[in-house]
Amino acid sequence: PLAGKTVVIEVLAEMLTLLSSKGLMEEYPVHYKVINPKSITMGQLFGQFDPVSHEWTDGVVANTFREQASAGNDDRRWVLFDGPVDTLWIESMNTVLDDNKKLCLMSGEIIQLSQSMNLIFETNDLSQASPATVSRCGMIYMEPGTLGWRPLL
């Protein structure tokens, strides 16, 4: 907490979008969606079958991935997972983090990520992530102590 992770992501998105609008550095605008995976149930996160009607209901991740993957342009699309990494939900992301970049849902649907999509995990620690999950991600560590207290005023 208080390392400035959210602000860094917001500023990066704004600057890439600004560069795009000015036609500089061949950049594309950034569109991002933020998901807090621990604020909802696994069924609400990925989707679930209704036990009575046996109908599938998409979760937030499925809807977000589908929306971002079907965008018909080259704009950057970021899906930002903001919250603690938990073995229950992060292991369901392994197929997305592989080279094939596919989200496999329990309904049998497979959502292919577009080339312009990226996943960002903004978390305090990786204590619950497996070595296999960590090895699939690039890491940026931001030490809270280096920011200092002045930005908080």
Order of alpha helices (4+ residues) and beta strands (2+ residues): alpha-beta-alpha-beta-beta-alpha-beta-alpha-alpha-beta-beta-beta-alpha-alpha
